[in-house]
Amino acid sequence: MTTAFSLAPLFRQSIGFDRFNDLFESAARNESGSGYPPYNVEKHGDEHYRIVVAAAGFEEQDLELEVEKGVLTVSGGKQRDAEAQNVTYLHQGIAQRGFKLSFRLADHIEVKGAALVNGLLNIDLLRVVPEEAKAKRIPIGSTAPALQH
């Protein structure tokens, strides 16, 4: 059961938060909930983040990372080889099915690198805030010229 609601009343006195409203509503609509593969989102300081995806059984050539319009997509699909086709599994408990995970990145977050170590895909992220986006102190004084219309 899905209940649609709007956060518009909360943003009447806010400027520029309409994107946050969209993100919140899209998260509320997300019903995939498969949980495969499991992953962690870690914070390693004020500007450093890491996404760790459990990719047991996958090799580097089986995984793909892509960033487009602020969305990081991690997908994987096991490449079947001729040797694996001749195998009959009596029990197959290791899931190696294809997957696709998407993460919406905040403004100024960049993917700095990725590495597959011991079955864990580590994706390192860094917040790089440009100088013009940083907070500035505005001096108040009577010497500033008035705007003329």
C-alpha positions in Angstrom: 0.0 0.0 0.0 1.4 3.3 -1.0 0.4 6.6 0.5 1.3 9.7 -1.5 2.1 12.8 0.4 3.6 16.2 -0.3 6.2 18.1 1.7 5.3 21.3 -0.1 3.9 23.0 3.0 7.2 22.5 4.8 9.1 24.3 2.0 7.0 27.5 1.8 9.7 29.5 3.5 12.6 27.7 2.0 14.3 28.5 -1.3 16.0 25.9 -3.4 14.9 22.8 -1.5 12.5 21.6 -4.1 15.0 19.0 -5.2 15.1 17.6 -1.6 11.4 17.2 -1.8 11.7 15.2 -5.0 14.4 13.0 -3.5 12.3 12.3 -0.4 9.3 11.4 -2.5 11.3 9.1 -4.8 12.8 7.3 -1.7 9.3 6.8 -0.4 8.2 5.3 -3.7 11.2 2.9 -3.9 9.6 -0.5 -3.6 12.4 -2.6 -5.0 13.7 -3.5 -1.5 15.6 -6.6 -2.8 18.6 -5.9 -0.6 20.9 -7.7 -3.0 23.8 -7.3 -2.9 24.2 -5.9 0.6 26.2 -2.7 0.9 27.5 -0.2 3.4 27.7 3.6 3.1 30.5 4.9 5.3 31.7 8.3 6.3 35.5 8.6 6.8 35.8 12.3 7.9 34.1 15.5 6.9 34.7 15.2 3.2 35.4 11.5 2.6 32.8 8.8 2.0 32.9 5.1 0.9 30.3 2.8 -0.5 31.2 -0.9 0.1 29.3 -3.5 -2.0 29.5 -7.2 -1.2 30.5 -8.6 -4.6 31.5 -12.1 -3.6 32.2 -14.3 -6.7 32.4 -11.3 -9.1 35.6 -10.2 -10.8 36.5 -6.8 -12.0 35.3 -7.4 -15.6 31.9 -8.5 -14.2 31.3 -5.1 -12.5 30.5 -1.6 -14.0 30.4 1.8 -12.4 28.8 4.8 -14.1 28.0 8.4 -13.0 25.4 10.3 -14.9 23.5 13.4 -13.9 24.4 13.0 -10.2 23.5 9.3 -10.0 26.1 6.6 -9.4 25.1 3.3 -10.8 26.8 0.0 -9.8 25.9 -3.0 -11.9 27.2 -6.5 -12.0 26.6 -9.6 -14.0 28.6 -12.8 -13.9 30.2 -13.7 -17.3 29.4 -17.4 -17.9 32.3 -19.4 -19.2 32.4 -22.7 -21.0 33.7 -24.5 -17.9 30.8 -23.2 -15.8 28.2 -24.5 -18.3 29.3 -28.1 -17.7 28.7 -27.8 -13.9 25.6 -29.2 -12.3 25.0 -27.7 -8.9 23.7 -30.0 -6.1 23.3 -26.9 -4.0 24.0 -23.3 -5.1 24.0 -20.9 -2.1 26.3 -18.3 -3.5 24.2 -15.8 -5.3 25.9 -14.5 -8.4 22.9 -13.1 -10.1 23.0 -9.8 -11.9 22.3 -6.6 -9.9 22.0 -2.9 -10.3 22.3 -0.4 -7.5 21.8 3.4 -7.8 23.0 6.1 -5.5 22.0 9.7 -5.9 25.1 11.8 -5.1 24.8 15.1 -3.3 26.1 18.3 -4.9 29.9 18.4 -5.2 30.4 14.7 -4.5 32.9 13.1 -6.9 33.9 9.4 -7.3 37.6 9.3 -6.7 38.2 5.6 -7.3 37.1 2.0 -6.9 38.8 -1.3 -6.0 37.7 -4.9 -5.6 39.4 -6.3 -2.6 38.5 -9.7 -1.0 35.1 -9.8 -2.6 34.2 -6.2 -1.5 33.9 -3.4 -4.0 35.1 -0.2 -2.4 34.0 3.0 -4.0 35.7 6.1 -2.7 33.9 9.4 -2.8 35.1 12.9 -2.0 33.2 16.2 -1.4 34.9 18.9 -3.4 33.2 22.2 -2.8 34.3 24.9 -5.2 35.4 28.3 -3.8 32.3 30.1 -5.1 30.0 27.7 -3.3 31.7 28.1 0.1 30.2 30.4 2.7 31.2 34.1 2.5 31.0 36.8 5.1 29.2 39.8 3.8 30.4 43.1 5.5 27.7 45.5 6.6 28.6 49.2 6.2 27.3 52.5 5.2 30.0 53.1 2.6 28.4 50.7 0.1 26.7 52.5 -2.8 22.9 52.2 -2.8 21.2 50.4 -5.7 19.7 52.8 -8.2 16.6 52.0 -10.1 
